[in-house]
């Protein structure tokens, strides 16, 4: 899958709407949380300060 979104952290509402399906797949099974913005993602590269989620 080719990703258009670089980082979930800097995402704006307008992008949220536009890329919702993509975002959904990125956050559906989160493995990482951003230590700065509290966003989650399945891949750490989409967060500005990725930390592994302790489940
Ligand atoms: Zn962040």
PDB file of the backbone (N, CA, C, O) and the ligand in Angstrom, with CONECT records:
HET     ZN  A 101       1
ATOM      1  N   UNK A   1       0.839  -1.201   0.000  1.00  0.00           N
ATOM      2  CA  UNK A   1       0.000   0.000   0.000  1.00  0.00           C
ATOM      3  C   UNK A   1       0.867   1.242   0.000  1.00  0.00           C
ATOM      4  O   UNK A   1       1.820   1.352   0.772  1.00  0.00           O
ATOM      5  N   UNK A   2       0.531   2.167  -0.867  1.00  0.00           N
ATOM      6  CA  UNK A   2       1.301   3.397  -0.943  1.00  0.00           C
ATOM      7  C   UNK A   2       0.662   4.457  -0.055  1.00  0.00           C
ATOM      8  O   UNK A   2      -0.531   4.744  -0.160  1.00  0.00           O
ATOM      9  N   UNK A   3       1.466   5.020   0.805  1.00  0.00           N
ATOM     10  CA  UNK A   3       0.938   6.001   1.744  1.00  0.00           C
ATOM     11  C   UNK A   3       1.190   7.415   1.257  1.00  0.00           C
ATOM     12  O   UNK A   3       2.280   7.758   0.801  1.00  0.00           O
ATOM     13  N   UNK A   4       0.146   8.222   1.369  1.00  0.00           N
ATOM     14  CA  UNK A   4       0.276   9.629   0.985  1.00  0.00           C
ATOM     15  C   UNK A   4       0.601  10.464   2.215  1.00  0.00           C
ATOM     16  O   UNK A   4       1.192  11.540   2.131  1.00  0.00           O
ATOM     17  N   UNK A   5       0.194   9.929   3.358  1.00  0.00           N
ATOM     18  CA  UNK A   5       0.364  10.666   4.600  1.00  0.00           C
ATOM     19  C   UNK A   5       1.756  10.426   5.183  1.00  0.00           C
ATOM     20  O   UNK A   5       2.197   9.284   5.314  1.00  0.00           O
ATOM     21  N   UNK A   6       2.419  11.484   5.520  1.00  0.00           N
ATOM     22  CA  UNK A   6       3.743  11.383   6.107  1.00  0.00           C
ATOM     23  C   UNK A   6       3.628  11.158   7.604  1.00  0.00           C
ATOM     24  O   UNK A   6       4.137  10.175   8.144  1.00  0.00           O
ATOM     25  N   UNK A   7       2.962  12.071   8.254  1.00  0.00           N
ATOM     26  CA  UNK A   7       2.844  11.988   9.700  1.00  0.00           C
ATOM     27  C   UNK A   7       1.412  12.216  10.156  1.00  0.00           C
ATOM     28  O   UNK A   7       0.730  13.117   9.667  1.00  0.00           O
ATOM     29  N   UNK A   8       0.974  11.417  11.071  1.00  0.00           N
ATOM     30  CA  UNK A   8      -0.370  11.597  11.618  1.00  0.00           C
ATOM     31  C   UNK A   8      -0.424  12.808  12.528  1.00  0.00           C
ATOM     32  O   UNK A   8      -1.483  13.403  12.727  1.00  0.00           O
ATOM     33  N   UNK A   9       0.715  13.164  13.073  1.00  0.00           N
ATOM     34  CA  UNK A   9       0.769  14.243  14.059  1.00  0.00           C
ATOM     35  C   UNK A   9       0.398  15.596  13.467  1.00  0.00           C
ATOM     36  O   UNK A   9      -0.329  16.370  14.091  1.00  0.00           O
ATOM     37  N   UNK A  10       0.885  15.880  12.289  1.00  0.00           N
ATOM     38  CA  UNK A  10       0.640  17.189  11.697  1.00  0.00           C
ATOM     39  C   UNK A  10      -0.653  17.260  10.896  1.00  0.00           C
ATOM     40  O   UNK A  10      -0.917  18.247  10.209  1.00  0.00           O
ATOM     41  N   UNK A  11      -1.441  16.221  10.991  1.00  0.00           N
ATOM     42  CA  UNK A  11      -2.643  16.122  10.186  1.00  0.00           C
ATOM     43  C   UNK A  11      -3.697  17.164  10.555  1.00  0.00           C
ATOM     44  O   UNK A  11      -3.971  17.419  11.728  1.00  0.00           O
ATOM     45  N   UNK A  12      -4.271  17.751   9.518  1.00  0.00           N
ATOM     46  CA  UNK A  12      -5.327  18.730   9.752  1.00  0.00           C
ATOM     47  C   UNK A  12      -6.679  18.099   9.468  1.00  0.00           C
ATOM     48  O   UNK A  12      -6.775  17.036   8.855  1.00  0.00           O
ATOM     49  N   UNK A  13      -7.705  18.769   9.923  1.00  0.00           N
ATOM     50  CA  UNK A  13      -9.055  18.237   9.774  1.00  0.00           C
ATOM     51  C   UNK A  13      -9.401  17.952   8.316  1.00  0.00           C
ATOM     52  O   UNK A  13     -10.053  16.954   8.006  1.00  0.00           O
ATOM     53  N   UNK A  14      -8.970  18.815   7.447  1.00  0.00           N
ATOM     54  CA  UNK A  14      -9.281  18.662   6.032  1.00  0.00           C
ATOM     55  C   UNK A  14      -8.638  17.387   5.472  1.00  0.00           C
ATOM     56  O   UNK A  14      -9.228  16.701   4.638  1.00  0.00           O
ATOM     57  N   UNK A  15      -7.427  17.082   5.939  1.00  0.00           N
ATOM     58  CA  UNK A  15      -6.747  15.863   5.502  1.00  0.00           C
ATOM     59  C   UNK A  15      -7.408  14.641   6.093  1.00  0.00           C
ATOM     60  O   UNK A  15      -7.504  13.585   5.468  1.00  0.00           O
ATOM     61  N   UNK A  16      -7.849  14.815   7.290  1.00  0.00           N
ATOM     62  CA  UNK A  16      -8.559  13.768   8.013  1.00  0.00           C
ATOM     63  C   UNK A  16      -9.716  13.243   7.161  1.00  0.00           C
ATOM     64  O   UNK A  16      -9.896  12.034   7.014  1.00  0.00           O
ATOM     65  N   UNK A  17     -10.491  14.165   6.609  1.00  0.00           N
ATOM     66  CA  UNK A  17     -11.644  13.814   5.776  1.00  0.00           C
ATOM     67  C   UNK A  17     -11.190  13.143   4.492  1.00  0.00           C
ATOM     68  O   UNK A  17     -11.724  12.116   4.077  1.00  0.00           O
ATOM     69  N   UNK A  18     -10.198  13.749   3.885  1.00  0.00           N
ATOM     70  CA  UNK A  18      -9.711  13.331   2.585  1.00  0.00           C
ATOM     71  C   UNK A  18      -9.115  11.928   2.601  1.00  0.00           C
ATOM     72  O   UNK A  18      -9.318  11.140   1.677  1.00  0.00           O
ATOM     73  N   UNK A  19      -8.387  11.635   3.654  1.00  0.00           N
ATOM     74  CA  UNK A  19      -7.645  10.375   3.721  1.00  0.00           C
ATOM     75  C   UNK A  19      -8.154   9.442   4.812  1.00  0.00           C
ATOM     76  O   UNK A  19      -7.400   8.655   5.384  1.00  0.00           O
ATOM     77  N   UNK A  20      -9.420   9.548   5.080  1.00  0.00           N
ATOM     78  CA  UNK A  20      -9.943   8.819   6.240  1.00  0.00           C
ATOM     79  C   UNK A  20      -9.690   7.314   6.182  1.00  0.00           C
ATOM     80  O   UNK A  20      -9.325   6.709   7.190  1.00  0.00           O
ATOM     81  N   UNK A  21      -9.877   6.715   5.032  1.00  0.00           N
ATOM     82  CA  UNK A  21      -9.669   5.275   4.900  1.00  0.00           C
ATOM     83  C   UNK A  21      -8.236   4.888   5.209  1.00  0.00           C
ATOM     84  O   UNK A  21      -7.963   3.883   5.865  1.00  0.00           O
ATOM     85  N   UNK A  22      -7.331   5.718   4.715  1.00  0.00           N
ATOM     86  CA  UNK A  22      -5.918   5.489   4.925  1.00  0.00           C
ATOM     87  C   UNK A  22      -5.573   5.632   6.403  1.00  0.00           C
ATOM     88  O   UNK A  22      -4.855   4.812   6.976  1.00  0.00           O
ATOM     89  N   UNK A  23      -6.095   6.679   6.995  1.00  0.00           N
ATOM     90  CA  UNK A  23      -5.838   6.936   8.411  1.00  0.00           C
ATOM     91  C   UNK A  23      -6.391   5.812   9.261  1.00  0.00           C
ATOM     92  O   UNK A  23      -5.769   5.363  10.224  1.00  0.00           O
ATOM     93  N   UNK A  24      -7.562   5.376   8.883  1.00  0.00           N
ATOM     94  CA  UNK A  24      -8.208   4.298   9.619  1.00  0.00           C
ATOM     95  C   UNK A  24      -7.331   3.058   9.669  1.00  0.00           C
ATOM     96  O   UNK A  24      -7.199   2.419  10.713  1.00  0.00           O
ATOM     97  N   UNK A  25      -6.740   2.728   8.543  1.00  0.00           N
ATOM     98  CA  UNK A  25      -5.906   1.538   8.486  1.00  0.00           C
ATOM     99  C   UNK A  25      -4.610   1.718   9.279  1.00  0.00           C
ATOM    100  O   UNK A  25      -3.993   0.745   9.715  1.00  0.00           O
ATOM    101  N   UNK A  26      -4.214   2.970   9.457  1.00  0.00           N
ATOM    102  CA  UNK A  26      -2.980   3.246  10.207  1.00  0.00           C
ATOM    103  C   UNK A  26      -3.197   3.173  11.716  1.00  0.00           C
ATOM    104  O   UNK A  26      -2.275   2.865  12.472  1.00  0.00           O
ATOM    105  N   UNK A  27      -4.409   3.456  12.140  1.00  0.00           N
ATOM    106  CA  UNK A  27      -4.659   3.513  13.576  1.00  0.00           C
ATOM    107  C   UNK A  27      -5.500   2.336  14.098  1.00  0.00           C
ATOM    108  O   UNK A  27      -5.746   2.215  15.298  1.00  0.00           O
ATOM    109  N   UNK A  28      -5.929   1.482  13.175  1.00  0.00           N
ATOM    110  CA  UNK A  28      -6.809   0.379  13.572  1.00  0.00           C
ATOM    111  C   UNK A  28      -6.143  -0.562  14.577  1.00  0.00           C
ATOM    112  O   UNK A  28      -6.769  -1.006  15.540  1.00  0.00           O
ATOM    113  N   UNK A  29      -4.872  -0.856  14.336  1.00  0.00           N
ATOM    114  CA  UNK A  29      -4.138  -1.726  15.246  1.00  0.00           C
ATOM    115  C   UNK A  29      -2.876  -1.022  15.726  1.00  0.00           C
ATOM    116  O   UNK A  29      -1.771  -1.331  15.281  1.00  0.00           O
ATOM    117  N   UNK A  30      -3.052  -0.093  16.620  1.00  0.00           N
ATOM    118  CA  UNK A  30      -1.908   0.737  17.018  1.00  0.00           C
ATOM    119  C   UNK A  30      -0.840  -0.041  17.784  1.00  0.00           C
ATOM    120  O   UNK A  30      -1.143  -0.838  18.672  1.00  0.00           O
ATOM    121  N   UNK A  31       0.388   0.206  17.425  1.00  0.00           N
ATOM    122  CA  UNK A  31       1.526  -0.389  18.127  1.00  0.00           C
ATOM    123  C   UNK A  31       2.381   0.709  18.730  1.00  0.00           C
ATOM    124  O   UNK A  31       3.200   0.467  19.617  1.00  0.00           O
ATOM    125  N   UNK A  32       2.176   1.920  18.232  1.00  0.00           N
ATOM    126  CA  UNK A  32       2.991   3.045  18.697  1.00  0.00           C
ATOM    127  C   UNK A  32       2.107   4.201  19.124  1.00  0.00           C
ATOM    128  O   UNK A  32       1.015   4.394  18.588  1.00  0.00           O
ATOM    129  N   UNK A  33       2.572   4.947  20.063  1.00  0.00           N
ATOM    130  CA  UNK A  33       1.886   6.158  20.488  1.00  0.00           C
ATOM    131  C   UNK A  33       2.890   7.307  20.429  1.00  0.00           C
ATOM    132  O   UNK A  33       4.076   7.124  20.706  1.00  0.00           O
ATOM    133  N   UNK A  34       2.403   8.486  20.068  1.00  0.00           N
ATOM    134  CA  UNK A  34       3.299   9.636  20.033  1.00  0.00           C
ATOM    135  C   UNK A  34       3.435  10.208  21.442  1.00  0.00           C
ATOM    136  O   UNK A  34       2.443  10.520  22.100  1.00  0.00           O
ATOM    137  N   UNK A  35       4.659  10.335  21.881  1.00  0.00           N
ATOM    138  CA  UNK A  35       4.910  10.841  23.220  1.00  0.00           C
ATOM    139  C   UNK A  35       4.628  12.323  23.349  1.00  0.00           C
ATOM    140  O   UNK A  35       4.617  12.863  24.455  1.00  0.00           O
ATOM    141  N   UNK A  36       4.404  12.974  22.241  1.00  0.00           N
ATOM    142  CA  UNK A  36       4.183  14.410  22.235  1.00  0.00           C
ATOM    143  C   UNK A  36       2.719  14.754  21.979  1.00  0.00           C
ATOM    144  O   UNK A  36       2.165  15.637  22.634  1.00  0.00           O
ATOM    145  N   UNK A  37       2.087  14.057  21.025  1.00  0.00           N
ATOM    146  CA  UNK A  37       0.729  14.416  20.609  1.00  0.00           C
ATOM    147  C   UNK A  37      -0.325  13.388  21.024  1.00  0.00           C
ATOM    148  O   UNK A  37      -1.522  13.614  20.847  1.00  0.00           O
ATOM    149  N   UNK A  38       0.123  12.261  21.576  1.00  0.00           N
ATOM    150  CA  UNK A  38      -0.791  11.195  22.015  1.00  0.00           C
ATOM    151  C   UNK A  38      -1.571  10.571  20.862  1.00  0.00           C
ATOM    152  O   UNK A  38      -2.648  10.013  21.075  1.00  0.00           O
ATOM    153  N   UNK A  39      -1.045  10.659  19.654  1.00  0.00           N
ATOM    154  CA  UNK A  39      -1.681   9.973  18.536  1.00  0.00           C
ATOM    155  C   UNK A  39      -1.124   8.560  18.461  1.00  0.00           C
ATOM    156  O   UNK A  39      -0.015   8.291  18.921  1.00  0.00           O
ATOM    157  N   UNK A  40      -1.898   7.675  17.883  1.00  0.00           N
ATOM    158  CA  UNK A  40      -1.441   6.298  17.772  1.00  0.00           C
ATOM    159  C   UNK A  40      -1.350   5.880  16.316  1.00  0.00           C
ATOM    160  O   UNK A  40      -2.038   6.429  15.455  1.00  0.00           O
ATOM    161  N   UNK A  41      -0.488   4.894  16.047  1.00  0.00           N
ATOM    162  CA  UNK A  41      -0.326   4.381  14.702  1.00  0.00           C
ATOM    163  C   UNK A  41       0.242   2.977  14.753  1.00  0.00           C
ATOM    164  O   UNK A  41       0.866   2.575  15.734  1.00  0.00           O
ATOM    165  N   UNK A  42       0.013   2.234  13.672  1.00  0.00           N
ATOM    166  CA  UNK A  42       0.563   0.883  13.601  1.00  0.00           C
ATOM    167  C   UNK A  42       2.037   0.919  13.245  1.00  0.00           C
ATOM    168  O   UNK A  42       2.756  -0.065  13.418  1.00  0.00           O
ATOM    169  N   UNK A  43       2.482   2.074  12.740  1.00  0.00           N
ATOM    170  CA  UNK A  43       3.872   2.228  12.334  1.00  0.00           C
ATOM    171  C   UNK A  43       4.453   3.493  12.957  1.00  0.00           C
ATOM    172  O   UNK A  43       3.864   4.569  12.858  1.00  0.00           O
ATOM    173  N   UNK A  44       5.600   3.358  13.595  1.00  0.00           N
ATOM    174  CA  UNK A  44       6.184   4.474  14.321  1.00  0.00           C
ATOM    175  C   UNK A  44       6.606   5.643  13.462  1.00  0.00           C
ATOM    176  O   UNK A  44       6.746   6.763  13.953  1.00  0.00           O
ATOM    177  N   UNK A  45       6.809   5.388  12.179  1.00  0.00           N
ATOM    178  CA  UNK A  45       7.301   6.449  11.300  1.00  0.00           C
ATOM    179  C   UNK A  45       6.239   7.506  11.009  1.00  0.00           C
ATOM    180  O   UNK A  45       6.535   8.548  10.424  1.00  0.00           O
ATOM    181  N   UNK A  46       5.014   7.235  11.418  1.00  0.00           N
ATOM    182  CA  UNK A  46       3.947   8.214  11.178  1.00  0.00           C
ATOM    183  C   UNK A  46       3.716   9.128  12.373  1.00  0.00           C
ATOM    184  O   UNK A  46       2.769   9.915  12.398  1.00  0.00           O
ATOM    185  N   UNK A  47       4.584   9.014  13.346  1.00  0.00           N
ATOM    186  CA  UNK A  47       4.456   9.850  14.534  1.00  0.00           C
ATOM    187  C   UNK A  47       5.735  10.650  14.723  1.00  0.00           C
ATOM    188  O   UNK A  47       6.813  10.201  14.333  1.00  0.00           O
ATOM    189  N   UNK A  48       5.624  11.844  15.324  1.00  0.00           N
ATOM    190  CA  UNK A  48       6.811  12.682  15.455  1.00  0.00           C
ATOM    191  C   UNK A  48       7.682  12.220  16.623  1.00  0.00           C
ATOM    192  O   UNK A  48       8.898  12.412  16.612  1.00  0.00           O
ATOM    193  N   UNK A  49       7.058  11.617  17.619  1.00  0.00           N
ATOM    194  CA  UNK A  49       7.850  11.104  18.737  1.00  0.00           C
ATOM    195  C   UNK A  49       7.314   9.738  19.162  1.00  0.00           C
ATOM    196  O   UNK A  49       6.722   9.570  20.227  1.00  0.00           O
ATOM    197  N   UNK A  50       7.552   8.777  18.278  1.00  0.00           N
ATOM    198  CA  UNK A  50       6.968   7.452  18.468  1.00  0.00           C
ATOM    199  C   UNK A  50       7.538   6.725  19.678  1.00  0.00           C
ATOM    200  O   UNK A  50       8.749   6.680  19.896  1.00  0.00           O
ATOM    201  N   UNK A  51       6.630   6.162  20.449  1.00  0.00           N
ATOM    202  CA  UNK A  51       7.021   5.292  21.558  1.00  0.00           C
ATOM    203  C   UNK A  51       6.194   4.029  21.452  1.00  0.00           C
ATOM    204  O   UNK A  51       5.015   4.078  21.101  1.00  0.00           O
ATOM    205  N   UNK A  52       6.803   2.913  21.749  1.00  0.00           N
ATOM    206  CA  UNK A  52       6.079   1.657  21.654  1.00  0.00           C
ATOM    207  C   UNK A  52       4.975   1.600  22.695  1.00  0.00           C
ATOM    208  O   UNK A  52       5.162   1.949  23.861  1.00  0.00           O
ATOM    209  N   UNK A  53       3.817   1.146  22.230  1.00  0.00           N
ATOM    210  CA  UNK A  53       2.685   1.002  23.148  1.00  0.00           C
ATOM    211  C   UNK A  53       2.908  -0.197  24.058  1.00  0.00           C
ATOM    212  O   UNK A  53       3.269  -1.281  23.602  1.00  0.00           O
ATOM    213  N   UNK A  54       2.691   0.010  25.329  1.00  0.00           N
ATOM    214  CA  UNK A  54       2.767  -1.084  26.278  1.00  0.00           C
ATOM    215  C   UNK A  54       1.355  -1.596  26.505  1.00  0.00           C
ATOM    216  O   UNK A  54       0.572  -0.993  27.239  1.00  0.00           O
ATOM    217  N   UNK A  55       1.041  -2.702  25.875  1.00  0.00           N
ATOM    218  CA  UNK A  55      -0.323  -3.229  25.976  1.00  0.00           C
ATOM    219  C   UNK A  55      -0.514  -4.010  27.274  1.00  0.00           C
ATOM    220  O   UNK A  55      -1.602  -4.527  27.529  1.00  0.00           O
TER     221      UNK A  55
HETATM  222 ZN    ZN A 101       3.431  13.630  17.494  1.00  0.00          ZN
END
